[in-house]
Amino acid sequence: MTRGALRLAFLNVGHVYDHLFMLLYATVVLALEDVFDMTYSELIALSFPGFLTFALGALPAGWLGDRWDRTKLMAVFFLGIGGASILTGLAQAPWQIAAGLALIGLFASIYHPVGIAMVVEGREKVGKILGINGVFGNLGVAGAAVVAGLLTQTLGWRAAFMVPGAVAVATGVAYVLAMRGESATGGRAASRGPARLPGTPFFLRALLVLAVASLFGGLVFNVTTVALPKVFDERLAGMATTTLGVGSLASIVFAVAAFAQIVVGFLIDRYPIKPVFLVVVAAQLPLMLLAAAAHDAAMLGVALIMMALVFGEIPIHDALIVRFTTDAWRSRIYAIKYVITLGVSALAIPLIAFTHDSAGGLSTLFALLAACVAIILVAVAFLPTTDRAGAAASRPVRELSKARRHVWRSS
């Protein structure tokens, strides 16, 4: 395996870990009501600090990714997220769980602005590679529910954090050993391409559309991924009666839906982004409304299609950044995008807690998500259709691609 392929493999595994560790608690929480004598709404609120640090940490991580060394930052990611998860498993009180989750979120915040920038650097067509990387990320979403459910049911809730944490630390050690000698060319981005951003109305309008889509899309993504185990716990009463059963069904939905990203990535490599974006978003709207009232098998079917579309939107956002920015700025733009996405997603936790205790319950939650999707749809309608950005951005990318291939062949 070449150095480039090995690095990409670690980056894909890192995307699995990033989402897996952030969502372990969403299933573990189902087993903690008796442990701490607290309600679901009180317990799920403990994860708010984790999602907050997940968002806010992206900005300094992106700045470091463009100015320091991305390869070393990924080592910090692997070792840090594993150690933080082990500490969370040792918690003796609710506040300690919240602190542990905040630490997990802080280290998890490194991945998106740094890891995604490493995945796309030197590539002209990024839809397929982003789709594949996205599948790995959402396999982490899927794996979180079943891993947490299995370990909680068999070894206790602490093991649901400590066992994955130990695996992540081991992966971090392997990554450090495998990437020893990685040159500055392979890890540092500050000198690549022009260190300035386009400022024309065309680019600004596209980035504004992306900001709106990231804002409301991040809320939709996090609410659905965090709440789905609880949705299944209440709506699939005849199909899943244990934590493991609920977690397994949620994992199946997430795993199958994840492959939609490859399909969408294939499409945006071959067709204009705007019509693909419009179709993916528009199709989510009726499904959110159906999910507000569905139960049992209907809920399972609606959830599968709905999550496929929610996941399928992700590579579109990242591909737009690649089209509109140079590599010298890419980690910072990804950081800003994920601060928006993950910052508003921190609101997912209080939103879930509030609507769960309201009169409408989960039906109210899905109605609010449908409104978010409608706003995204309106924003995407204003996305520029011209490909001038792609032509402008592709020149430095093509030159960098040749340089990267030369470096990898000589490694």
C-alpha positions as CSV (number, residue, x, y, z in Angstrom):
1,M,0.0,0.0,0.0
2,T,1.4,3.4,-0.9
3,R,1.9,6.2,1.6
4,G,-1.1,8.1,0.2
5,A,-3.4,5.1,0.3
6,L,-2.4,4.3,3.9
7,R,-3.0,7.9,4.9
8,L,-6.4,7.9,3.3
9,A,-7.3,4.6,5.1
10,F,-6.5,6.2,8.4
11,L,-8.5,9.3,7.5
12,N,-11.5,7.2,6.7
13,V,-11.2,5.3,10.0
14,G,-10.9,8.6,11.7
15,H,-14.2,9.7,10.3
16,V,-15.8,6.5,11.7
17,Y,-14.4,7.3,15.1
18,D,-15.4,11.0,15.0
19,H,-19.1,10.3,14.6
20,L,-19.1,7.1,16.7
21,F,-17.7,8.7,19.8
22,M,-20.0,11.7,19.5
23,L,-23.1,9.5,19.4
24,L,-22.2,6.7,21.9
25,Y,-24.1,8.6,24.6
26,A,-27.3,8.9,22.6
27,T,-27.8,5.2,23.1
28,V,-26.0,4.8,26.5
29,V,-28.4,7.4,27.9
30,L,-31.3,4.9,27.6
31,A,-29.8,2.8,30.3
32,L,-28.9,5.7,32.7
33,E,-32.3,6.7,34.0
34,D,-32.2,4.1,36.8
35,V,-28.5,4.6,37.5
36,F,-28.7,8.3,38.3
37,D,-32.5,8.6,39.0
38,M,-32.9,11.2,36.3
39,T,-35.4,11.7,33.4
40,Y,-34.4,11.2,29.7
41,S,-34.6,15.0,29.2
42,E,-32.3,15.7,32.1
43,L,-29.8,13.0,31.0
44,I,-29.7,13.9,27.3
45,A,-29.0,17.5,28.3
46,L,-25.6,16.3,29.7
47,S,-24.4,15.9,26.1
48,F,-24.8,19.6,25.3
49,P,-21.3,20.6,26.4
50,G,-19.9,17.9,24.1
51,F,-21.7,19.2,21.0
52,L,-20.7,22.8,22.0
53,T,-17.0,22.0,22.1
54,F,-17.4,19.9,19.0
55,A,-18.5,23.1,17.2
56,L,-16.3,25.7,18.8
57,G,-13.1,23.6,18.6
58,A,-13.4,23.4,14.8
59,L,-12.2,27.0,14.4
60,P,-8.8,26.8,16.1
61,A,-8.4,23.3,14.6
62,G,-8.9,24.7,11.1
63,W,-6.5,27.6,11.8
64,L,-3.9,25.1,13.0
65,G,-4.6,22.9,10.0
66,D,-3.6,25.6,7.6
67,R,-0.6,26.9,9.6
68,W,0.9,24.0,11.4
69,D,0.8,20.3,10.4
70,R,-2.3,18.4,9.5
71,T,-0.7,15.0,10.0
72,K,0.3,15.8,13.6
73,L,-3.1,17.2,14.3
74,M,-4.7,13.9,13.3
75,A,-2.4,12.1,15.7
76,V,-3.7,14.4,18.5
77,F,-7.3,13.6,17.3
78,F,-6.9,9.8,17.6
79,L,-5.0,9.8,20.9
80,G,-7.2,12.6,22.4
81,I,-10.6,11.3,21.6
82,G,-9.7,7.8,22.9
83,G,-8.3,9.1,26.1
84,A,-11.3,11.4,26.7
85,S,-13.7,8.5,26.1
86,I,-11.9,6.4,28.7
87,L,-12.2,9.2,31.2
88,T,-15.9,9.5,30.5
89,G,-16.3,5.8,31.3
90,L,-14.7,6.5,34.7
91,A,-17.3,9.2,35.6
92,Q,-19.0,8.9,39.0
93,A,-21.5,11.7,38.7
94,P,-23.6,13.3,36.0
95,W,-21.4,16.5,35.9
96,Q,-18.4,14.2,35.3
97,I,-20.2,12.6,32.4
98,A,-20.9,16.1,31.0
99,A,-17.2,17.1,31.4
100,G,-16.0,13.9,29.7
101,L,-18.4,14.4,26.8
102,A,-17.1,18.0,26.5
103,L,-13.5,16.6,26.2
104,I,-14.6,14.1,23.6
105,G,-16.2,16.9,21.6
106,L,-13.1,19.0,21.8
107,F,-10.9,16.4,20.3
108,A,-13.6,15.3,17.8
109,S,-13.7,18.9,16.5
110,I,-10.3,18.4,14.9
111,Y,-11.5,15.9,12.3
112,H,-13.7,17.8,9.9
113,P,-11.6,20.9,9.2
114,V,-8.4,19.0,9.2
115,G,-9.2,15.4,8.1
116,I,-11.6,16.4,5.3
117,A,-9.1,18.9,3.9
118,M,-6.5,16.1,3.8
119,V,-8.9,13.8,2.0
120,V,-9.6,16.3,-0.9
121,E,-6.1,18.0,-1.2
122,G,-4.6,17.5,-4.6
123,R,-7.9,16.2,-6.2
124,E,-9.9,17.8,-9.0
125,K,-13.0,15.7,-8.8
126,V,-14.0,15.2,-5.2
127,G,-17.5,14.0,-5.2
128,K,-16.7,10.3,-5.2
129,I,-13.9,10.5,-2.6
130,L,-16.1,12.7,-0.4
131,G,-19.0,10.2,-0.8
132,I,-16.8,7.3,0.3
133,N,-15.3,9.2,3.2
134,G,-18.8,10.2,4.2
135,V,-19.9,6.6,4.2
136,F,-17.2,5.9,6.7
137,G,-18.4,8.8,8.8
138,N,-21.9,7.5,8.8
139,L,-20.9,4.0,9.5
140,G,-19.6,5.6,12.7
141,V,-23.1,7.0,13.3
142,A,-24.5,3.5,12.7
143,G,-21.9,1.8,14.7
144,A,-22.4,4.1,17.7
145,A,-25.9,2.8,18.4
146,V,-25.0,-0.9,18.1
147,V,-21.6,-0.7,19.9
148,A,-23.1,1.3,22.7
149,G,-26.1,-1.0,23.0
150,L,-24.1,-4.2,22.9
151,L,-21.5,-3.0,25.4
152,T,-24.0,-1.4,27.7
153,Q,-26.2,-4.6,27.8
154,T,-23.3,-7.0,28.2
155,L,-20.6,-5.2,30.2
156,G,-22.3,-2.1,31.5
157,W,-22.5,1.5,30.4
158,R,-18.9,2.3,31.4
159,A,-17.6,-0.2,28.9
160,A,-19.5,1.6,26.1
161,F,-17.0,4.4,26.5
162,M,-13.8,2.6,27.7
163,V,-13.6,-0.2,25.1
164,P,-13.9,2.1,22.1
165,G,-11.6,4.6,23.8
166,A,-8.9,2.0,24.1
167,V,-9.3,1.0,20.4
168,A,-8.9,4.7,19.4
169,V,-5.7,5.1,21.4
170,A,-4.3,2.0,19.8
171,T,-5.2,3.4,16.4
172,G,-3.5,6.6,17.3
173,V,-0.3,4.8,18.1
174,A,-0.5,2.9,14.8
175,Y,-1.0,6.1,12.9
176,V,2.0,7.8,14.5
177,L,4.2,4.9,13.7
178,A,2.8,4.6,10.1
179,M,3.1,8.3,9.4
180,R,6.6,8.8,10.8
181,G,8.7,10.8,8.3
182,E,5.6,12.4,6.7
183,S,7.1,15.4,4.9
184,A,6.0,19.0,5.3
185,T,4.5,18.7,1.8
186,G,2.2,15.9,3.1
187,G,1.1,17.6,6.2
188,R,1.4,21.4,6.0
189,A,-0.9,23.6,3.9
190,A,0.1,27.2,4.6
191,S,2.1,27.7,1.5
192,R,-0.2,25.9,-1.0
193,G,-2.0,28.1,-3.5
194,P,-2.8,31.8,-3.2
195,A,-3.5,32.7,0.4
196,R,-6.6,34.8,-0.4
197,L,-10.2,34.1,-1.1
198,P,-12.3,35.2,-4.1
199,G,-14.5,38.2,-3.2
200,T,-16.8,38.5,-6.2
201,P,-20.6,38.6,-5.6
202,F,-20.7,35.2,-7.4
203,F,-18.5,33.5,-4.7
204,L,-20.1,35.4,-1.8
205,R,-23.6,34.4,-2.9
206,A,-22.5,30.7,-3.2
207,L,-20.9,30.8,0.3
208,L,-23.9,32.5,1.8
209,V,-26.1,29.7,0.4
210,L,-23.7,27.2,1.9
211,A,-23.9,29.0,5.2
212,V,-27.7,28.8,5.3
213,A,-27.6,25.1,4.3
214,S,-25.0,24.4,6.9
215,L,-26.9,26.1,9.6
216,F,-30.2,24.4,9.1
217,G,-28.7,21.2,7.7
218,G,-26.5,20.8,10.7
219,L,-29.6,21.0,13.0
220,V,-31.5,18.4,10.9
221,F,-28.5,16.0,10.8
222,N,-27.8,16.2,14.6
223,V,-31.4,16.1,15.7
224,T,-32.2,13.0,13.6
225,T,-29.0,11.1,14.5
226,V,-29.2,11.8,18.2
227,A,-33.0,11.4,18.5
228,L,-33.5,8.3,16.3
229,P,-32.7,5.7,19.1
230,K,-35.4,7.4,21.2
231,V,-37.8,7.6,18.2
232,F,-37.4,3.9,17.7
233,D,-37.7,3.3,21.5
234,E,-41.1,4.9,21.4
235,R,-42.4,4.3,17.9
236,L,-41.2,0.7,17.3
237,A,-42.6,-0.7,20.6
238,G,-43.5,-4.0,18.9
239,M,-40.2,-4.4,17.1
240,A,-37.5,-3.5,19.7
241,T,-37.8,-3.9,23.5
242,T,-34.2,-3.7,24.7
243,T,-31.4,-1.1,24.4
244,L,-29.5,-3.5,22.2
245,G,-32.6,-4.0,20.0
246,V,-33.2,-0.3,19.6
247,G,-29.5,0.4,19.0
248,S,-29.3,-2.4,16.4
249,L,-32.3,-1.1,14.4
250,A,-30.9,2.5,14.4
251,S,-27.5,1.1,13.3
252,I,-29.1,-0.7,10.4
253,V,-30.9,2.4,9.2
254,F,-27.7,4.5,9.5
255,A,-25.5,2.0,7.8
256,V,-27.8,1.4,4.8
257,A,-28.6,5.2,4.5
258,A,-24.9,6.0,4.5
259,F,-24.3,4.6,1.1
260,A,-26.5,7.3,-0.4
261,Q,-23.4,9.6,-0.1
262,I,-21.6,7.5,-2.7
263,V,-24.5,7.9,-5.1
264,V,-24.7,11.6,-4.5
265,G,-20.9,12.0,-4.9
266,F,-21.1,10.2,-8.2
267,L,-23.8,12.5,-9.4
268,I,-22.0,15.8,-8.4
269,D,-18.9,14.6,-10.2
270,R,-20.9,14.3,-13.4
271,Y,-23.7,16.8,-13.3
272,P,-24.1,20.4,-12.0
273,I,-24.3,20.6,-8.3
274,K,-27.4,22.8,-8.1
275,P,-30.1,20.4,-9.5
276,V,-28.7,17.5,-7.5
277,F,-28.8,19.7,-4.4
278,L,-32.4,20.7,-5.0
279,V,-33.6,17.2,-5.5
280,V,-31.9,15.8,-2.4
281,V,-33.3,18.6,-0.2
282,A,-36.8,18.7,-1.7
283,A,-37.3,15.0,-1.2
284,Q,-36.6,15.4,2.5
285,L,-39.6,17.6,3.1
286,P,-42.5,15.1,2.7
287,L,-40.5,12.4,4.6
288,M,-40.2,14.7,7.7
289,L,-43.9,15.3,7.6
290,L,-44.6,11.5,7.3
291,A,-42.2,10.8,10.2
292,A,-44.2,13.1,12.4
293,A,-47.1,10.5,12.4
294,A,-45.5,7.2,11.5
295,H,-45.3,4.1,13.7
296,D,-43.9,0.6,13.6
297,A,-42.9,-0.7,10.1
298,A,-43.9,2.6,8.5
299,M,-41.7,4.5,10.8
300,L,-38.8,2.2,10.0
301,G,-39.2,2.6,6.3
302,V,-39.7,6.4,6.4
303,A,-36.6,6.7,8.7
304,L,-34.4,4.7,6.2
305,I,-35.3,6.9,3.2
306,M,-35.2,10.1,5.3
307,M,-31.7,9.4,6.7
308,A,-30.4,8.5,3.2
309,L,-31.3,11.9,2.0
310,V,-30.0,13.7,5.1
311,F,-26.7,11.8,4.7
312,G,-26.6,12.4,1.0
313,E,-26.6,16.1,1.4
314,I,-23.2,16.1,3.3
315,P,-20.8,15.6,0.3
316,I,-22.6,18.4,-1.6
317,H,-21.6,20.9,1.1
318,D,-18.0,19.8,1.2
319,A,-17.7,19.7,-2.6
320,L,-18.9,23.3,-2.8
321,I,-16.0,24.3,-0.5
322,V,-13.5,22.5,-2.7
323,R,-14.9,24.3,-5.8
324,F,-14.8,27.8,-4.3
325,T,-11.6,27.8,-2.3
326,T,-7.9,27.1,-2.6
327,D,-6.1,24.5,-0.4
328,A,-4.2,27.2,1.5
329,W,-7.6,28.4,2.9
330,R,-9.5,25.1,2.9
331,S,-9.1,24.0,6.6
332,R,-10.2,27.4,7.7
333,I,-13.3,27.5,5.4
334,Y,-14.1,23.9,6.5
335,A,-13.7,25.1,10.1
336,I,-16.1,28.1,9.6
337,K,-18.6,25.8,7.9
338,Y,-18.4,23.2,10.7
339,V,-18.6,25.9,13.4
340,I,-21.9,26.9,11.8
341,T,-23.1,23.3,11.3
342,L,-22.0,22.0,14.7
343,G,-22.7,25.2,16.6
344,V,-26.3,25.2,15.7
345,S,-26.3,21.4,16.1
346,A,-25.6,22.0,19.8
347,L,-29.1,23.3,19.9
348,A,-30.3,19.8,18.9
349,I,-30.0,18.6,22.5
350,P,-32.2,21.2,24.2
351,L,-34.6,21.0,21.2
352,I,-35.0,17.3,21.6
353,A,-35.4,17.6,25.4
354,F,-37.9,20.4,25.1
355,T,-40.1,18.9,22.3
356,H,-40.0,15.5,24.0
357,D,-41.7,16.9,27.1
358,S,-44.2,19.1,25.1
359,A,-47.7,18.1,24.1
360,G,-46.8,17.1,20.6
361,G,-43.6,15.2,21.5
362,L,-41.7,13.7,18.6
363,S,-44.4,14.9,16.1
364,T,-43.6,18.5,17.0
365,L,-39.9,17.7,16.6
366,F,-40.3,16.4,13.0
367,A,-42.6,19.3,12.1
368,L,-39.8,21.7,13.2
369,L,-37.3,19.7,11.1
370,A,-39.6,20.0,8.1
371,A,-39.5,23.8,8.5
372,C,-35.7,23.7,8.5
373,V,-35.7,21.7,5.3
374,A,-38.0,24.2,3.6
375,I,-35.6,27.0,4.5
376,I,-32.7,25.1,3.0
377,L,-34.7,24.5,-0.2
378,V,-35.3,28.2,-0.6
379,A,-31.6,29.0,-0.1
380,V,-30.5,26.4,-2.6
381,A,-32.7,28.0,-5.2
382,F,-30.4,31.0,-5.1
383,L,-27.2,29.0,-5.6
384,P,-25.3,30.2,-8.7
385,T,-25.6,27.8,-11.7
386,T,-22.5,29.0,-13.6
387,D,-19.3,26.8,-13.4
388,R,-16.9,29.8,-13.4
389,A,-15.9,28.9,-9.9
390,G,-15.0,25.4,-10.9
391,A,-12.8,26.7,-13.7
392,A,-11.1,29.2,-11.5
393,A,-10.4,26.8,-8.7
394,S,-9.4,23.8,-10.8
395,R,-6.1,25.3,-12.1
396,P,-4.3,25.3,-8.8
397,V,-5.9,22.0,-7.9
398,R,-4.6,20.3,-11.1
399,E,-1.1,21.6,-10.5
400,L,-1.2,20.4,-6.9
401,S,-2.6,17.1,-7.9
402,K,0.5,16.5,-10.1
403,A,2.8,17.5,-7.3
404,R,1.0,15.2,-4.8
405,R,1.2,12.2,-7.1
406,H,4.9,12.7,-7.5
407,V,5.4,12.9,-3.7
408,W,3.3,9.8,-3.0
409,R,5.2,7.8,-5.7
410,S,8.5,8.7,-4.2
411,S,7.4,7.9,-0.6
